[in-house]
Amino acid sequence: MAMTTPNEGKFTVAIEKQTSKIPSGIYLAASLTAMAASLTLKCCGKGRAALFVGQWAAPFLIMGLYNKIVKTEGHD
């Protein structure tokens, strides 16, 4: 069950409830996939696309950290 504090709204609780269902490994896999896709694009001579896709890795890792924090804080 999601815990609420006075600072958390219904929307935040709903997000935490959904993100806690996703295994943390999925975010790591998404990040590694983005890095591999970026490398592939770079090797194919598509530098701008490689930079664009490569920038996805950090947000995936940050979402994974958020997911881990939500799980360890007891937000189900």
C-alpha positions in Angstrom: 0.0 0.0 0.0 1.4 3.4 -0.9 2.2 5.7 2.0 1.3 9.3 1.7 2.7 12.3 3.4 1.2 15.8 3.4 3.7 16.8 0.6 2.6 14.0 -1.7 -0.4 14.3 -3.9 -2.6 11.7 -5.5 -0.7 11.9 -8.7 2.7 11.2 -7.0 1.2 8.2 -5.2 -0.2 6.9 -8.4 3.2 7.1 -10.1 4.9 5.4 -7.3 2.3 2.6 -7.3 2.9 2.0 -11.0 6.7 2.4 -11.0 7.2 0.0 -8.1 5.7 -2.8 -10.2 8.6 -2.5 -12.7 11.7 -4.5 -11.9 14.8 -2.4 -11.4 16.7 -4.5 -14.0 14.4 -3.2 -16.7 15.8 0.3 -16.3 19.4 -0.9 -16.4 18.6 -2.9 -19.5 17.0 0.1 -21.2 20.0 2.2 -20.3 22.5 -0.4 -21.7 20.3 -0.8 -24.8 20.4 3.0 -25.4 24.2 3.0 -25.1 24.5 0.1 -27.5 22.1 1.7 -30.0 24.1 5.0 -29.7 27.3 3.2 -30.4 25.8 1.4 -33.4 24.5 4.7 -34.8 27.9 6.3 -34.3 29.6 3.5 -36.1 27.1 3.8 -39.0 28.0 7.5 -39.3 24.9 8.9 -37.8 26.5 11.1 -35.2 23.6 13.4 -34.4 21.2 10.5 -33.9 23.9 8.7 -31.8 24.1 11.7 -29.5 20.3 11.9 -29.2 19.9 8.2 -28.4 22.9 8.2 -26.1 21.3 10.9 -23.9 18.5 8.5 -23.0 20.9 6.3 -20.8 21.1 8.8 -17.9 17.3 9.3 -17.6 16.8 5.5 -17.6 19.3 5.2 -14.8 17.7 8.0 -12.8 14.3 6.4 -13.2 15.8 3.1 -12.0 17.2 4.9 -8.9 13.8 6.5 -8.3 12.2 3.1 -8.6 14.7 1.6 -6.1 14.1 4.4 -3.6 10.3 4.0 -3.9 10.7 0.2 -3.2 13.1 0.7 -0.3 11.0 3.4 1.4 8.1 1.0 1.6 5.9 2.4 -1.1 4.9 -1.1 -2.1 
